[in-house]
Amino acid sequence: MTGRVLGADACKAGWVGVVLDGTTVDAHFGATIAELVGAADAGGEVAVVGIDIPIGLPDQGRRRADVQARVMAGPRWASVFMTPVRAALAAGDHAEAVRLNRERTGEGVSQQAYGLRHKILDVDAWIRDTGRRAVEVHPELSFAQLADGAALAAGKTTWAGAQRRRELLAAAGVLPSGDLGQAGRLARVDDVLAAAAAAWSARRVLAGAAFSIPAVPEQLAGGVEAAIWV
């Protein structure tokens, strides 16, 4: 199956997205996930949205998706953070988030995960109201799949890492080009490359070629399914 798909990645200013439509690769920006999807829809409604952010928040314990994704990520395991419980994400400061998460999971919350709380809650609210298919993806797992199952040796913010990711995206026909307008001005290079990888996985979902981690998505509070799609 073919159609328009969107890959989304959080960036400092909001969200950057890459749309794949046949052989066309476009980039968009939105302050919120809803704004990003709206911008992408201007050229025709996207059929699948792949988002590099947790979808499905636990009330206690670890998500199976995070545990299994860390194993699959191999040397890039640190790129997969354990999704905090909902109460921790709603905490007013990091110390309180650590306390609440430790009560419910036995472990604290990283500064990275807590720093993403507004983006995580943005998606959590949007996902409950949207009528379209939206799936969680993880760019490092997507890049590994693009590399025939081998985790990438160099980190995403290094020159070598960025170059390798560009090569993989170019070979798959999903590398954005040009200055990318607003998206290119507001997002970092690694954010755009991650959004392109997310779009590649979203296209696999639409085609029925993707697989999920875990193989059977976990049912969390509110009926939301938690799984990472590759």
RODREN-674055 format. One record per residue (C-alpha): residue in one letter; x, y, z; residue number from 1. Coordinates in steps of 0.05 Angstrom, whole numbers. Example, Ala and Ser with C-alpha at 12.3 -4.5 7.8 and 13.67 -1.06 7.14 Angstrom:
BEGIN
R, rest, X, Y, Z, nr
R, a, 246, -90, 156, 1 .
R, s, 273, -21, 143, 2 .
//
This chain:
BEGIN
R, rest, X, Y, Z, nr
R, m, 0, 0, 0, 1 .
R, t, 25, 70, -17, 2 .
R, g, 4, 137, 11, 3 .
R, r, 28, 198, 49, 4 .
R, v, 62, 185, 115, 5 .
R, l, 93, 230, 167, 6 .
R, g, 153, 219, 213, 7 .
R, a, 157, 265, 273, 8 .
R, d, 213, 281, 321, 9 .
R, a, 215, 330, 379, 10 .
R, c, 262, 388, 373, 11 .
R, k, 278, 446, 419, 12 .
R, a, 229, 493, 385, 13 .
R, g, 172, 442, 378, 14 .
R, w, 166, 386, 327, 15 .
R, v, 199, 372, 260, 16 .
R, g, 167, 325, 211, 17 .
R, v, 185, 291, 146, 18 .
R, v, 130, 271, 97, 19 .
R, l, 140, 216, 46, 20 .
R, d, 92, 216, -13, 21 .
R, g, 116, 170, -68, 22 .
R, t, 185, 195, -86, 23 .
R, t, 173, 264, -55, 24 .
R, v, 206, 281, 12, 25 .
R, d, 183, 344, 47, 26 .
R, a, 197, 374, 116, 27 .
R, h, 149, 411, 162, 28 .
R, f, 150, 444, 230, 29 .
R, g, 97, 453, 284, 30 .
R, a, 98, 481, 355, 31 .
R, t, 55, 422, 377, 32 .
R, i, 44, 353, 348, 33 .
R, a, -26, 375, 325, 34 .
R, e, 4, 435, 288, 35 .
R, l, 56, 391, 255, 36 .
R, v, 4, 341, 231, 37 .
R, g, -39, 399, 206, 38 .
R, a, 20, 427, 166, 39 .
R, a, 34, 358, 136, 40 .
R, d, -40, 349, 118, 41 .
R, a, -39, 413, 77, 42 .
R, g, -12, 372, 19, 43 .
R, g, -61, 315, 30, 44 .
R, e, -79, 277, 93, 45 .
R, v, -25, 231, 118, 46 .
R, a, -46, 159, 129, 47 .
R, v, 4, 141, 184, 48 .
R, v, 41, 185, 234, 49 .
R, g, 105, 155, 263, 50 .
R, i, 126, 192, 326, 51 .
R, d, 192, 188, 364, 52 .
R, i, 161, 196, 433, 53 .
R, p, 128, 146, 480, 54 .
R, i, 56, 130, 463, 55 .
R, g, 21, 97, 522, 56 .
R, l, 42, 118, 592, 57 .
R, p, 48, 68, 649, 58 .
R, d, 18, 79, 718, 59 .
R, q, 71, 33, 749, 60 .
R, g, 130, -9, 726, 61 .
R, r, 168, -9, 661, 62 .
R, r, 137, -14, 592, 63 .
R, r, 156, -78, 557, 64 .
R, a, 169, -38, 494, 65 .
R, d, 225, 1, 528, 66 .
R, v, 257, -61, 559, 67 .
R, q, 258, -100, 494, 68 .
R, a, 279, -40, 452, 69 .
R, r, 340, -29, 496, 70 .
R, v, 362, -100, 483, 71 .
R, m, 351, -92, 408, 72 .
R, a, 388, -25, 406, 73 .
R, g, 453, -59, 428, 74 .
R, p, 509, -7, 434, 75 .
R, r, 457, 48, 424, 76 .
R, w, 417, 23, 485, 77 .
R, a, 424, 90, 521, 78 .
R, s, 382, 123, 467, 79 .
R, v, 322, 85, 494, 80 .
R, f, 300, 116, 560, 81 .
R, m, 251, 83, 606, 82 .
R, t, 184, 118, 601, 83 .
R, p, 166, 151, 667, 84 .
R, v, 99, 136, 700, 85 .
R, r, 44, 187, 687, 86 .
R, a, 47, 216, 757, 87 .
R, a, 122, 230, 750, 88 .
R, l, 111, 267, 684, 89 .
R, a, 59, 311, 718, 90 .
R, a, 107, 328, 776, 91 .
R, g, 126, 401, 786, 92 .
R, d, 201, 388, 789, 93 .
R, h, 252, 334, 774, 94 .
R, a, 263, 315, 847, 95 .
R, e, 189, 302, 856, 96 .
R, a, 187, 263, 791, 97 .
R, v, 244, 219, 816, 98 .
R, r, 207, 206, 882, 99 .
R, l, 141, 189, 849, 100 .
R, n, 173, 145, 796, 101 .
R, r, 215, 108, 848, 102 .
R, e, 152, 93, 888, 103 .
R, r, 118, 62, 828, 104 .
R, t, 176, 30, 790, 105 .
R, g, 234, 23, 839, 106 .
R, e, 278, 70, 797, 107 .
R, g, 285, 145, 785, 108 .
R, v, 274, 189, 724, 109 .
R, s, 331, 215, 680, 110 .
R, q, 336, 289, 667, 111 .
R, q, 327, 274, 593, 112 .
R, a, 261, 238, 603, 113 .
R, y, 235, 291, 651, 114 .
R, g, 257, 346, 603, 115 .
R, l, 213, 315, 549, 116 .
R, r, 151, 314, 594, 117 .
R, h, 114, 369, 556, 118 .
R, k, 126, 334, 489, 119 .
R, i, 104, 267, 518, 120 .
R, l, 41, 296, 548, 121 .
R, d, 27, 335, 484, 122 .
R, v, 26, 269, 445, 123 .
R, d, -12, 233, 500, 124 .
R, a, -69, 284, 496, 125 .
R, w, -69, 286, 420, 126 .
R, i, -69, 211, 411, 127 .
R, r, -134, 204, 449, 128 .
R, d, -171, 252, 403, 129 .
R, t, -142, 235, 335, 130 .
R, g, -179, 188, 290, 131 .
R, r, -118, 169, 247, 132 .
R, r, -65, 116, 256, 133 .
R, a, -7, 141, 298, 134 .
R, v, 49, 95, 321, 135 .
R, e, 110, 102, 365, 136 .
R, v, 177, 93, 330, 137 .
R, h, 250, 98, 351, 138 .
R, p, 298, 126, 299, 139 .
R, e, 359, 87, 324, 140 .
R, l, 321, 22, 314, 141 .
R, s, 298, 46, 245, 142 .
R, f, 370, 63, 226, 143 .
R, a, 393, -6, 250, 144 .
R, q, 340, -39, 206, 145 .
R, l, 362, 4, 147, 146 .
R, a, 433, -21, 161, 147 .
R, d, 411, -94, 155, 148 .
R, g, 400, -102, 229, 149 .
R, a, 467, -73, 253, 150 .
R, a, 465, -18, 305, 151 .
R, l, 504, 43, 282, 152 .
R, a, 573, 51, 311, 153 .
R, a, 575, 127, 315, 154 .
R, g, 528, 172, 354, 155 .
R, k, 477, 215, 319, 156 .
R, t, 509, 282, 338, 157 .
R, t, 578, 263, 311, 158 .
R, w, 601, 279, 240, 159 .
R, a, 611, 205, 225, 160 .
R, g, 544, 188, 255, 161 .
R, a, 506, 241, 216, 162 .
R, q, 541, 220, 151, 163 .
R, r, 524, 147, 161, 164 .
R, r, 451, 164, 175, 165 .
R, r, 448, 208, 112, 166 .
R, e, 476, 151, 70, 167 .
R, l, 424, 102, 96, 168 .
R, l, 367, 150, 85, 169 .
R, a, 392, 168, 15, 170 .
R, a, 397, 94, -4, 171 .
R, a, 324, 85, 18, 172 .
R, g, 302, 147, -21, 173 .
R, v, 279, 185, 41, 174 .
R, l, 333, 237, 52, 175 .
R, p, 307, 309, 54, 176 .
R, s, 344, 360, 11, 177 .
R, g, 349, 435, 7, 178 .
R, d, 345, 484, 65, 179 .
R, l, 276, 456, 87, 180 .
R, g, 248, 525, 102, 181 .
R, q, 223, 535, 173, 182 .
R, a, 238, 463, 192, 183 .
R, g, 310, 472, 169, 184 .
R, r, 318, 536, 209, 185 .
R, l, 288, 511, 274, 186 .
R, a, 310, 438, 278, 187 .
R, r, 379, 408, 287, 188 .
R, v, 409, 362, 234, 189 .
R, d, 400, 300, 278, 190 .
R, d, 327, 319, 291, 191 .
R, v, 313, 322, 216, 192 .
R, l, 349, 256, 203, 193 .
R, a, 310, 223, 260, 194 .
R, a, 244, 249, 231, 195 .
R, a, 263, 219, 163, 196 .
R, a, 278, 152, 196, 197 .
R, a, 211, 156, 232, 198 .
R, a, 177, 169, 166, 199 .
R, w, 211, 108, 136, 200 .
R, s, 183, 65, 192, 201 .
R, a, 114, 97, 184, 202 .
R, r, 115, 78, 110, 203 .
R, r, 132, 6, 130, 204 .
R, v, 72, 7, 177, 205 .
R, l, 27, 31, 121, 206 .
R, a, 54, -24, 75, 207 .
R, g, 45, -78, 128, 208 .
R, a, 120, -92, 129, 209 .
R, a, 136, -66, 199, 210 .
R, f, 142, -106, 263, 211 .
R, s, 127, -84, 334, 212 .
R, i, 166, -88, 399, 213 .
R, p, 137, -125, 436, 214 .
R, a, 106, -170, 383, 215 .
R, v, 39, -162, 418, 216 .
R, p, 29, -89, 439, 217 .
R, e, 19, -78, 513, 218 .
R, q, -48, -52, 536, 219 .
R, l, -40, 7, 583, 220 .
R, a, -89, 53, 619, 221 .
R, g, -144, 82, 576, 222 .
R, g, -138, 27, 525, 223 .
R, v, -76, 56, 492, 224 .
R, e, -29, 5, 461, 225 .
R, a, 45, 12, 477, 226 .
R, a, 93, -15, 424, 227 .
R, i, 151, 12, 383, 228 .
R, w, 144, -1, 308, 229 .
R, v, 204, -12, 263, 230 .
//
